[in-house]
């Protein structure tokens, strides 16, 4: 897999994030726009998103390890914010790229991390979700750019496990009382 040129500026950040993930037994993965660029069609993205399967009790170790690999907090009292929101907001000062690490704990997040795989692109190594699981994550976020990303992923990966996508997106649609989560994805899958 060739690293898309849009990701070139993110490579040092992705390397540092992978080093951090290794310290936590690779219990996590890169998601968001960077993952879409590697699994779908390249697009512009200015930040890196990840999910780590860690608890609030792991936050001191995560923040210490993040500092050791070159990340700094983006906000004051990052640990307190992370405990309340399950989101660690960091910056990679060498590249000035923002990194958001969600602390995953939901059954789908656990399963998606277990199914994730290490992808190599030149000297870059990055743990990514399956295409199906990235589509599910994008469906849950459900912003206009997420729907564009879903279409990109479908176009670039025609052999999808559509039953898996339907199962999880329908579950979230019911849980969140948002039937449009599945309705919009179903339309994209039918194209």
Backbone as a chain_set.jsonl record, in Angstrom:
{"seq": "XXXXXXXXXXXXXXXXXXXXXXXXXXXXXXXXXXXXXXXXXXXXXXXXXXXXXXXXXXXXXXXXXXXXXXXXXXXXXXXXXXXXXXXXXXXXXXXXXXXXXXXXXXXXXXXXXXXXXXXXXXXXXXXXXXXXXXXXXXXXXXXXXXXXXXXXXXXXXXXXXXXXXXXXXXXXXXXXXXXXXXXXXXXXXXX", "coords": {"N": [[0.843, -1.17, 0.0], [0.672, 2.13, -0.909], [1.639, 5.176, 0.595], [-0.645, 7.75, 0.612], [-0.175, 11.021, -0.788], [-1.451, 13.053, 0.604], [-1.257, 12.206, 3.182], [1.37, 12.416, 3.865], [2.367, 14.538, 5.493], [1.381, 13.727, 7.896], [2.713, 11.464, 8.612], [4.991, 11.402, 10.509], [3.57, 11.88, 12.885], [1.78, 9.732, 12.909], [3.628, 7.661, 13.173], [4.667, 8.187, 15.751], [2.308, 7.837, 17.195], [1.831, 5.145, 16.708], [4.03, 4.063, 18.086], [3.258, 4.737, 20.671], [0.916, 3.224, 20.895], [1.964, 0.629, 20.769], [3.13, 0.444, 23.264], [0.947, -0.066, 24.774], [0.163, -2.618, 24.22], [-0.901, -2.732, 21.676], [-3.646, -2.275, 21.827], [-5.678, -0.81, 20.37], [-6.442, 1.533, 17.681], [-5.979, 3.446, 14.659], [-8.329, 5.748, 13.519], [-10.847, 7.641, 11.735], [-10.127, 10.376, 9.439], [-7.455, 9.864, 8.588], [-7.372, 7.072, 8.535], [-9.317, 6.634, 6.585], [-8.004, 7.682, 4.364], [-6.027, 5.756, 3.989], [-7.473, 3.418, 3.574], [-9.459, 3.981, 1.775], [-10.283, 6.458, -0.547], [-7.766, 8.903, -1.004], [-7.884, 11.881, 0.942], [-8.023, 15.253, 2.145], [-6.86, 15.75, 5.41], [-6.397, 17.045, 8.596], [-5.783, 16.211, 11.108], [-5.319, 13.522, 13.517], [-7.099, 10.72, 14.508], [-7.817, 8.336, 17.032], [-8.66, 5.26, 18.692], [-8.281, 3.851, 21.82], [-8.293, 0.989, 23.835], [-8.645, 1.564, 26.799], [-8.93, 2.303, 30.298], [-10.148, 4.856, 32.568], [-8.44, 4.619, 34.698], [-6.06, 4.049, 33.486], [-5.148, 6.431, 32.517], [-3.023, 8.144, 33.716], [-0.695, 6.618, 33.055], [-0.968, 6.525, 30.267], [-0.754, 9.263, 29.57], [1.84, 9.821, 30.498], [3.35, 8.045, 28.88], [2.642, 9.045, 26.378], [3.847, 11.563, 26.456], [6.521, 10.745, 26.509], [6.866, 9.762, 23.895], [6.627, 12.018, 22.439], [4.269, 13.617, 22.43], [2.152, 16.329, 23.48], [-0.133, 17.804, 25.864], [-3.161, 19.295, 24.614], [-4.886, 20.89, 25.904], [-5.514, 22.565, 29.038], [-5.306, 20.761, 32.078], [-5.655, 18.138, 31.024], [-5.991, 15.5, 31.849], [-8.155, 15.496, 33.67], [-10.201, 16.41, 31.979], [-10.216, 14.258, 30.175], [-11.031, 12.172, 31.832], [-13.682, 12.902, 32.309], [-14.779, 13.008, 29.705], [-13.81, 10.898, 28.236], [-11.878, 11.271, 26.296], [-8.762, 12.017, 25.062], [-6.929, 14.784, 24.467], [-4.407, 15.667, 22.447], [-1.29, 17.013, 21.104], [1.07, 16.806, 18.502], [3.948, 18.236, 18.654], [6.138, 18.469, 16.897], [5.15, 18.21, 14.321], [2.943, 19.754, 14.561], [0.413, 18.64, 14.575], [-2.821, 17.784, 15.567], [-4.032, 15.317, 17.839], [-6.534, 13.121, 18.701], [-7.473, 10.898, 21.117], [-9.745, 8.531, 21.737], [-11.153, 6.885, 24.52], [-11.955, 3.743, 24.374], [-14.655, 1.496, 25.123], [-17.024, 0.317, 24.57], [-18.943, -2.532, 23.422], [-18.84, -2.805, 20.555], [-16.553, -1.257, 19.932], [-14.534, -2.683, 21.234], [-14.651, -5.137, 19.864], [-14.041, -4.213, 17.273], [-11.404, -3.308, 17.58], [-10.183, -5.735, 18.212], [-10.474, -6.989, 15.752], [-8.92, -5.414, 14.151], [-6.054, -4.563, 12.077], [-2.52, -4.615, 11.457], [-1.16, -2.387, 9.269], [1.162, -1.91, 6.729], [3.0, 0.582, 5.133], [5.392, 1.408, 3.179], [7.842, 2.659, 5.26], [6.099, 3.18, 7.215], [4.034, 2.011, 9.793], [0.859, 1.144, 10.825], [-1.967, 0.612, 12.853], [-5.09, -0.344, 11.792], [-8.705, -0.206, 11.509], [-10.95, -2.746, 10.173], [-12.34, -2.269, 6.891], [-15.117, -2.415, 6.939], [-15.631, -1.941, 9.676], [-14.661, 0.651, 9.961], [-16.487, 1.983, 8.327], [-18.786, 1.604, 9.871], [-18.101, 3.084, 12.179], [-17.944, 5.627, 11.008], [-20.593, 5.887, 10.186], [-21.9, 6.097, 12.629], [-20.882, 8.517, 13.614], [-21.839, 10.279, 11.671], [-21.745, 12.797, 10.228], [-21.876, 15.177, 7.514], [-19.371, 14.967, 6.113], [-18.621, 12.443, 6.941], [-20.413, 10.766, 5.647], [-19.58, 11.165, 3.01], [-17.042, 10.053, 3.245], [-17.782, 7.388, 3.784], [-18.905, 6.677, 1.307], [-16.598, 6.823, -0.266], [-15.083, 4.747, 0.878], [-16.715, 2.54, 0.287], [-16.647, 2.621, -2.526], [-13.923, 2.111, -2.998], [-13.622, -0.399, -1.983], [-15.153, -2.881, -2.949], [-15.911, -5.476, -2.126], [-17.466, -6.01, 0.471], [-18.436, -6.889, 3.816], [-21.483, -6.692, 4.067], [-23.566, -7.466, 5.705], [-22.483, -7.365, 8.278], [-22.024, -4.602, 8.524], [-24.685, -3.657, 8.319], [-25.878, -4.914, 10.574], [-24.521, -3.761, 12.86], [-24.82, -0.957, 12.431], [-27.604, -0.695, 12.396], [-28.132, -1.456, 15.036], [-26.957, 0.685, 16.477], [-28.488, 2.76, 15.397], [-30.992, 2.191, 16.458], [-30.441, 2.298, 19.231], [-29.628, 4.978, 19.52], [-31.865, 6.188, 18.672], [-32.086, 7.082, 16.028], [-33.006, 6.542, 13.113], [-32.057, 7.319, 10.654], [-29.357, 6.808, 10.563], [-28.933, 4.147, 9.66], [-30.561, 4.24, 7.347], [-29.342, 6.153, 5.644], [-26.811, 4.977, 5.191], [-27.588, 2.584, 4.007], [-28.593, 3.494, 1.563], [-26.235, 4.38, 0.366], [-24.836, 1.989, 0.14], [-26.387, 0.702, -1.756], [-25.897, 1.931, -4.164]], "CA": [[0.0, 0.0, 0.0], [1.448, 3.362, -1.003], [1.117, 6.245, 1.435], [-1.141, 8.87, -0.179], [0.564, 12.255, -0.542], [-2.165, 13.835, 1.601], [-0.87, 11.727, 4.507], [2.81, 12.582, 4.096], [2.633, 15.414, 6.635], [0.931, 13.049, 9.112], [3.516, 10.253, 8.854], [5.694, 11.411, 11.801], [2.575, 11.776, 13.951], [1.302, 8.349, 12.905], [4.704, 6.828, 13.732], [4.68, 8.394, 17.2], [1.092, 7.222, 17.725], [2.046, 3.689, 16.699], [4.935, 3.775, 19.211], [2.441, 4.812, 21.883], [0.007, 2.079, 20.882], [2.756, -0.57, 21.08], [3.325, 0.412, 24.723], [-0.307, -0.547, 25.361], [-0.088, -3.932, 23.61], [-1.672, -2.491, 20.446], [-5.081, -2.331, 22.129], [-6.257, 0.391, 19.8], [-6.285, 1.662, 16.231], [-6.201, 4.762, 14.055], [-9.623, 5.853, 12.85], [-11.003, 8.977, 11.185], [-9.682, 10.722, 8.093], [-6.204, 9.189, 8.231], [-7.728, 5.69, 8.174], [-10.025, 6.693, 5.299], [-6.983, 7.881, 3.32], [-5.295, 4.513, 3.765], [-8.376, 2.328, 3.193], [-10.38, 4.448, 0.737], [-9.674, 7.441, -1.442], [-7.067, 9.953, -0.256], [-8.55, 13.165, 1.105], [-7.314, 16.121, 3.078], [-7.175, 15.643, 6.83], [-5.393, 17.824, 9.314], [-5.553, 15.653, 12.435], [-5.316, 12.064, 13.615], [-7.999, 10.204, 15.532], [-7.561, 6.942, 17.394], [-9.374, 4.722, 19.846], [-7.483, 2.931, 22.63], [-9.108, 0.285, 24.824], [-8.059, 1.864, 28.101], [-9.871, 2.854, 31.268], [-9.69, 6.085, 33.209], [-7.309, 4.274, 35.57], [-4.856, 3.998, 32.651], [-4.797, 7.771, 32.02], [-1.676, 8.616, 34.073], [0.302, 5.905, 32.251], [-1.111, 6.957, 28.879], [-0.204, 10.615, 29.427], [3.294, 9.718, 30.652], [3.892, 7.406, 27.68], [2.443, 9.983, 25.261], [4.91, 12.569, 26.576], [7.789, 10.104, 26.158], [6.992, 9.603, 22.443], [6.615, 13.322, 21.79], [2.988, 14.319, 22.43], [1.885, 17.249, 24.584], [-1.566, 18.087, 25.989], [-3.694, 20.44, 23.874], [-5.705, 21.695, 26.797], [-5.131, 22.504, 30.45], [-5.921, 19.678, 32.843], [-6.058, 17.133, 30.037], [-6.419, 14.266, 32.511], [-9.507, 15.703, 34.2], [-11.088, 16.435, 30.813], [-10.293, 12.899, 29.637], [-11.844, 11.366, 32.753], [-15.094, 13.265, 32.113], [-15.232, 12.87, 28.316], [-13.191, 9.717, 27.618], [-11.171, 11.774, 25.124], [-7.466, 12.606, 25.381], [-6.632, 15.754, 23.406], [-2.959, 15.858, 22.394], [-0.699, 17.608, 19.898], [2.426, 16.362, 18.178], [4.526, 19.55, 18.364], [7.085, 18.439, 15.773], [4.375, 18.423, 13.092], [1.81, 20.603, 14.92], [-0.799, 17.895, 14.239], [-3.644, 17.422, 16.713], [-4.37, 13.907, 17.965], [-7.596, 12.821, 19.658], [-7.544, 9.478, 21.463], [-10.947, 8.143, 22.481], [-10.985, 5.711, 25.365], [-13.029, 2.846, 23.974], [-15.11, 0.49, 26.072], [-18.268, -0.264, 24.082], [-18.713, -3.836, 22.783], [-18.396, -2.675, 19.172], [-15.173, -0.767, 19.906], [-13.675, -3.803, 21.623], [-14.629, -6.076, 18.738], [-13.348, -3.583, 16.141], [-9.963, -3.334, 17.867], [-9.756, -7.135, 18.08], [-10.453, -7.314, 14.328], [-8.022, -4.491, 13.441], [-4.84, -5.191, 11.553], [-1.369, -3.745, 11.25], [-0.955, -2.111, 7.857], [2.484, -1.338, 6.454], [3.09, 1.396, 3.929], [6.78, 1.847, 3.235], [8.351, 2.543, 6.626], [5.001, 3.466, 8.126], [3.187, 0.932, 10.291], [-0.276, 1.731, 11.524], [-3.057, -0.338, 13.106], [-6.328, 0.204, 11.235], [-9.873, -1.078, 11.56], [-11.37, -3.264, 8.878], [-13.12, -1.275, 6.158], [-16.484, -2.465, 7.464], [-15.7, -1.302, 10.99], [-14.504, 2.086, 9.746], [-17.785, 2.456, 7.827], [-19.689, 1.644, 11.027], [-17.707, 4.244, 12.981], [-18.338, 6.828, 10.265], [-22.057, 5.954, 10.211], [-22.294, 6.559, 13.965], [-20.56, 9.953, 13.678], [-22.928, 10.746, 10.802], [-21.646, 14.168, 9.712], [-21.82, 15.128, 6.038], [-18.086, 14.45, 5.62], [-18.574, 11.005, 7.213], [-21.14, 10.089, 4.564], [-18.676, 11.203, 1.853], [-16.014, 9.042, 3.53], [-18.384, 6.068, 3.619], [-18.991, 6.417, -0.129], [-15.222, 6.575, -0.709], [-14.696, 3.417, 1.337], [-17.489, 1.577, -0.494], [-16.122, 2.632, -3.897], [-12.581, 1.533, -3.042], [-13.644, -1.743, -1.409], [-16.465, -3.423, -3.338], [-16.241, -6.746, -1.459], [-17.683, -5.693, 1.878], [-19.357, -7.694, 4.604], [-22.617, -5.78, 4.235], [-24.376, -7.923, 6.837], [-21.858, -6.815, 9.489], [-22.316, -3.167, 8.552], [-26.105, -3.484, 8.615], [-26.144, -5.33, 11.948], [-24.051, -2.788, 13.849], [-25.408, 0.37, 12.223], [-28.996, -0.77, 12.864], [-28.123, -1.448, 16.508], [-26.714, 2.058, 16.924], [-29.635, 3.576, 14.99], [-32.044, 1.952, 17.448], [-29.971, 2.793, 20.517], [-29.598, 6.441, 19.488], [-33.155, 6.635, 18.135], [-31.752, 7.811, 14.801], [-33.106, 5.585, 12.005], [-31.31, 7.802, 9.489], [-28.01, 6.221, 10.538], [-28.96, 3.03, 8.73], [-31.189, 4.632, 6.08], [-28.353, 6.824, 4.785], [-25.781, 4.013, 4.798], [-28.22, 1.632, 3.08], [-28.633, 4.142, 0.241], [-24.879, 4.386, -0.192], [-24.491, 0.603, -0.231], [-27.181, 0.298, -2.923], [-25.426, 2.608, -5.39]], "C": [[0.891, 1.237, 0.0], [0.803, 4.428, -0.125], [0.636, 7.387, 0.556], [-0.418, 10.159, 0.204], [-0.122, 13.129, 0.5], [-1.767, 13.428, 3.019], [0.59, 11.994, 4.84], [3.097, 13.435, 5.318], [2.228, 14.767, 7.96], [1.814, 11.87, 9.51], [4.276, 10.313, 10.175], [4.733, 11.276, 12.993], [2.06, 10.349, 14.056], [2.358, 7.398, 13.466], [4.749, 6.95, 15.248], [3.464, 7.74, 17.845], [1.219, 5.699, 17.749], [2.979, 3.284, 17.843], [4.176, 3.788, 20.532], [1.534, 3.59, 21.988], [0.734, 0.784, 21.243], [2.966, -0.692, 22.592], [2.078, -0.09, 25.453], [-0.803, -1.802, 24.63], [-0.994, -3.842, 22.386], [-3.167, -2.685, 20.659], [-5.741, -1.035, 21.657], [-6.012, 0.426, 18.312], [-6.504, 3.106, 15.822], [-7.541, 4.713, 13.332], [-9.685, 7.215, 12.155], [-10.429, 9.134, 9.785], [-8.404, 10.03, 7.665], [-6.479, 7.745, 7.817], [-8.444, 5.654, 6.832], [-9.018, 6.855, 4.164], [-6.25, 6.587, 2.991], [-6.178, 3.376, 3.272], [-9.343, 2.691, 2.08], [-9.656, 5.352, -0.234], [-8.974, 8.508, -0.609], [-7.893, 11.24, -0.221], [-7.754, 13.982, 2.099], [-7.802, 15.836, 4.502], [-6.041, 16.308, 7.588], [-5.064, 17.245, 10.686], [-5.565, 14.132, 12.373], [-6.222, 11.675, 14.775], [-7.668, 8.743, 15.785], [-8.509, 6.55, 18.517], [-8.437, 3.726, 20.516], [-8.43, 2.281, 23.628], [-8.438, 0.421, 26.185], [-9.131, 2.443, 29.009], [-9.328, 4.18, 31.802], [-8.506, 5.816, 34.131], [-5.991, 4.251, 34.805], [-4.362, 5.387, 32.234], [-3.418, 8.266, 32.45], [-0.579, 7.938, 33.24], [0.241, 6.325, 30.789], [-0.478, 8.339, 28.676], [1.314, 10.625, 29.577], [3.93, 9.149, 29.388], [3.749, 8.323, 26.464], [3.528, 11.055, 25.281], [6.252, 11.989, 26.13], [7.962, 9.939, 24.653], [6.775, 10.915, 21.694], [5.292, 14.061, 21.72], [2.893, 15.237, 23.642], [0.375, 17.471, 24.665], [-1.956, 19.328, 25.183], [-4.49, 21.383, 24.751], [-5.144, 21.599, 28.216], [-5.909, 21.381, 31.105], [-6.492, 18.593, 31.934], [-6.577, 15.861, 30.709], [-7.844, 14.391, 33.055], [-10.536, 15.712, 33.063], [-11.299, 15.02, 30.26], [-11.141, 11.995, 30.537], [-13.333, 11.639, 32.55], [-15.612, 12.878, 30.736], [-14.701, 11.651, 27.585], [-12.492, 10.085, 26.306], [-9.903, 12.477, 25.576], [-7.061, 13.483, 24.201], [-5.151, 16.13, 23.457], [-2.553, 16.619, 21.132], [0.695, 17.011, 19.744], [3.178, 17.619, 17.756], [5.52, 19.574, 17.205], [6.364, 18.743, 14.468], [3.216, 19.393, 13.29], [0.474, 19.966, 14.522], [-1.518, 17.52, 15.532], [-3.989, 15.937, 16.659], [-5.435, 13.773, 19.046], [-7.636, 11.315, 19.873], [-8.791, 9.256, 22.305], [-10.626, 6.915, 23.308], [-12.18, 4.796, 25.121], [-13.374, 1.835, 25.05], [-16.383, -0.209, 25.604], [-17.977, -1.604, 23.403], [-18.249, -3.721, 21.327], [-16.944, -2.218, 19.096], [-14.194, -1.889, 20.248], [-13.536, -4.789, 20.465], [-13.854, -5.5, 17.556], [-11.842, -3.58, 16.358], [-9.434, -4.762, 17.733], [-9.63, -7.541, 16.615], [-9.456, -6.45, 13.541], [-6.762, -5.213, 12.987], [-3.749, -4.141, 11.365], [-1.133, -3.616, 9.755], [0.412, -1.454, 7.704], [2.44, -0.603, 5.121], [4.484, 2.017, 3.919], [7.308, 1.611, 4.639], [7.277, 2.825, 7.672], [4.266, 2.181, 8.498], [2.073, 1.581, 11.093], [-1.364, 0.669, 11.671], [-4.354, 0.337, 12.699], [-7.494, -0.76, 11.449], [-10.091, -1.736, 10.203], [-12.183, -2.167, 8.197], [-14.547, -1.242, 6.688], [-16.6, -1.719, 8.789], [-15.493, 0.207, 10.891], [-15.802, 2.69, 9.211], [-18.775, 2.573, 8.983], [-19.374, 2.852, 11.909], [-18.133, 5.549, 12.308], [-19.857, 6.992, 10.26], [-22.548, 6.497, 11.55], [-22.023, 8.057, 14.102], [-21.544, 10.762, 12.836], [-22.923, 12.237, 10.444], [-21.614, 14.088, 8.195], [-20.5, 14.571, 5.505], [-17.951, 12.949, 5.891], [-19.3, 10.223, 6.129], [-20.314, 10.081, 3.28], [-17.577, 10.155, 2.028], [-16.549, 7.63, 3.344], [-18.473, 5.717, 2.137], [-17.614, 6.108, -0.704], [-14.775, 5.164, -0.336], [-15.433, 2.328, 0.563], [-16.932, 1.471, -1.909], [-14.779, 1.922, -4.003], [-12.543, 0.073, -2.591], [-14.975, -2.418, -1.722], [-16.865, -4.721, -2.638], [-16.333, -6.529, 0.045], [-18.606, -6.712, 2.529], [-20.536, -6.787, 4.969], [-23.495, -6.183, 5.417], [-23.811, -7.381, 8.151], [-22.177, -5.334, 9.623], [-23.769, -2.935, 8.964], [-26.415, -3.809, 10.074], [-25.757, -4.239, 12.943], [-24.69, -1.419, 13.658], [-26.869, 0.374, 12.666], [-29.062, -0.77, 14.393], [-27.918, -0.036, 17.049], [-27.877, 2.978, 16.559], [-30.772, 3.425, 16.001], [-31.666, 2.543, 18.804], [-30.044, 4.325, 20.594], [-30.913, 7.059, 19.012], [-32.946, 7.554, 16.926], [-31.812, 6.85, 13.62], [-32.325, 6.013, 10.77], [-29.885, 7.264, 9.441], [-27.975, 5.077, 9.535], [-29.529, 3.443, 7.376], [-30.172, 5.253, 5.125], [-27.261, 5.867, 4.311], [-26.355, 3.017, 3.795], [-28.275, 2.218, 1.68], [-27.267, 4.131, -0.42], [-24.459, 2.978, -0.621], [-25.223, 0.127, -1.476], [-26.681, 0.884, -4.231], [-24.599, 1.693, -6.26]], "O": [[1.779, 1.357, 0.844], [-0.419, 4.569, -0.1], [1.438, 7.952, -0.188], [-0.087, 10.369, 1.371], [0.55, 13.874, 1.213], [-1.92, 14.213, 3.955], [1.004, 11.815, 5.985], [3.979, 13.099, 6.108], [2.671, 15.199, 9.024], [1.684, 11.336, 10.611], [4.219, 9.339, 10.927], [5.059, 10.63, 13.989], [1.917, 9.814, 15.155], [2.023, 6.437, 14.157], [4.855, 5.947, 15.953], [3.574, 7.153, 18.921], [0.771, 5.046, 18.691], [2.744, 2.27, 18.499], [4.418, 2.955, 21.406], [1.406, 2.997, 23.059], [0.181, -0.063, 21.944], [2.977, -1.797, 23.134], [2.153, -0.492, 26.615], [-2.002, -2.013, 24.451], [-1.759, -4.762, 22.098], [-3.869, -3.194, 19.784], [-6.289, -0.272, 22.453], [-5.453, -0.508, 17.737], [-7.13, 3.885, 16.541], [-7.844, 3.753, 12.624], [-8.654, 7.872, 12.008], [-10.267, 8.162, 9.048], [-8.271, 9.645, 6.503], [-5.887, 7.25, 6.858], [-8.212, 4.751, 6.028], [-9.164, 6.229, 3.114], [-5.893, 6.351, 1.837], [-5.686, 2.457, 2.617], [-9.98, 1.812, 1.499], [-8.552, 5.047, -0.685], [-9.527, 8.973, 0.388], [-8.511, 11.632, -1.211], [-6.904, 13.45, 2.813], [-9.0, 15.7, 4.751], [-4.869, 16.144, 7.249], [-4.159, 17.738, 11.36], [-5.79, 13.538, 11.319], [-6.126, 12.224, 15.873], [-7.288, 8.008, 14.872], [-9.08, 7.401, 19.199], [-7.867, 2.859, 19.854], [-9.282, 2.958, 24.204], [-7.756, -0.49, 26.655], [-10.121, 3.004, 28.539], [-8.194, 4.565, 31.517], [-7.66, 6.69, 34.324], [-4.924, 4.413, 35.398], [-3.28, 5.51, 31.66], [-2.686, 8.776, 31.603], [0.352, 8.597, 32.776], [1.277, 6.468, 30.139], [0.255, 8.548, 27.71], [2.002, 11.354, 28.863], [4.915, 9.686, 28.881], [4.639, 8.37, 25.615], [4.066, 11.413, 24.234], [7.029, 12.663, 25.454], [9.092, 9.971, 24.166], [6.741, 10.932, 20.463], [5.198, 15.058, 21.004], [3.473, 14.962, 24.693], [-0.325, 17.344, 23.66], [-1.188, 20.284, 25.082], [-4.737, 22.533, 24.387], [-4.4, 20.676, 28.545], [-7.042, 21.091, 30.722], [-7.648, 18.19, 32.062], [-7.494, 15.217, 30.2], [-8.646, 13.469, 32.904], [-11.601, 15.103, 33.17], [-12.419, 14.637, 29.921], [-11.885, 11.147, 30.043], [-14.151, 10.721, 32.61], [-16.763, 12.462, 30.606], [-15.088, 11.389, 26.446], [-12.508, 9.322, 25.341], [-9.953, 13.415, 26.371], [-6.872, 12.998, 23.085], [-4.698, 16.814, 24.375], [-3.358, 16.836, 20.225], [1.395, 16.749, 20.722], [3.06, 18.037, 16.604], [5.715, 20.624, 16.593], [6.894, 19.447, 13.609], [2.578, 19.812, 12.324], [-0.477, 20.668, 14.177], [-0.908, 17.006, 16.47], [-4.208, 15.373, 15.587], [-5.26, 14.252, 20.167], [-7.812, 10.548, 18.926], [-8.884, 9.729, 23.438], [-9.918, 6.015, 22.857], [-13.281, 5.053, 25.609], [-12.506, 1.374, 25.792], [-16.78, -1.221, 26.182], [-16.887, -1.798, 22.865], [-17.358, -4.459, 20.906], [-16.179, -2.734, 18.281], [-13.146, -2.019, 19.616], [-12.431, -5.218, 20.133], [-13.094, -6.218, 16.906], [-11.081, -3.822, 15.42], [-8.347, -4.97, 17.194], [-8.769, -8.351, 16.272], [-9.183, -6.738, 12.376], [-6.447, -6.312, 13.445], [-4.018, -2.959, 11.148], [-0.93, -4.611, 9.059], [0.768, -0.551, 8.462], [1.915, -1.103, 4.127], [4.723, 3.031, 4.575], [7.235, 0.496, 5.154], [7.527, 2.718, 8.873], [3.922, 1.373, 7.636], [2.313, 2.452, 11.929], [-1.647, -0.078, 10.735], [-4.689, 1.423, 13.174], [-7.301, -1.971, 11.558], [-9.492, -1.335, 9.205], [-12.659, -1.242, 8.856], [-15.122, -0.168, 6.866], [-17.545, -0.96, 9.003], [-16.088, 0.963, 11.659], [-16.175, 3.796, 9.603], [-19.524, 3.547, 9.059], [-20.283, 3.562, 12.338], [-18.626, 6.463, 12.969], [-20.357, 8.115, 10.325], [-23.505, 7.269, 11.595], [-22.85, 8.787, 14.649], [-22.017, 11.815, 13.264], [-23.981, 12.861, 10.366], [-21.345, 13.02, 7.645], [-20.499, 13.79, 4.553], [-17.248, 12.252, 5.16], [-18.859, 9.144, 5.734], [-20.34, 9.101, 2.537], [-17.222, 9.455, 1.08], [-15.854, 6.767, 2.807], [-18.155, 4.594, 1.746], [-17.482, 5.218, -1.544], [-14.159, 4.47, -1.144], [-14.841, 1.304, 0.22], [-16.763, 0.371, -2.435], [-14.521, 1.215, -4.977], [-11.542, -0.614, -2.796], [-15.835, -2.517, -0.848], [-18.054, -5.032, -2.565], [-15.399, -6.826, 0.79], [-19.45, -7.317, 1.868], [-20.569, -6.194, 6.047], [-24.102, -5.325, 6.058], [-24.568, -6.983, 9.036], [-22.553, -4.865, 10.697], [-24.052, -2.122, 9.844], [-27.135, -3.063, 10.736], [-26.571, -3.838, 13.774], [-25.068, -0.78, 14.641], [-27.327, 1.353, 13.255], [-29.952, -0.15, 14.975], [-28.619, 0.391, 17.967], [-28.217, 3.879, 17.326], [-31.431, 4.402, 16.356], [-32.477, 3.21, 19.446], [-30.468, 4.887, 21.603], [-31.059, 8.279, 18.956], [-33.535, 8.63, 16.819], [-30.769, 6.384, 13.162], [-31.971, 5.181, 9.935], [-29.267, 7.264, 8.377], [-27.104, 5.03, 8.666], [-29.005, 3.02, 6.345], [-30.142, 4.92, 3.94], [-26.832, 5.937, 3.159], [-25.679, 2.646, 2.835], [-28.029, 1.507, 0.705], [-27.152, 3.9, -1.624], [-23.794, 2.812, -1.643], [-24.735, -0.758, -2.179], [-27.015, 0.376, -5.302], [-24.131, 2.107, -7.32]]}, "num_chains": 1, "name": "protein.A"}
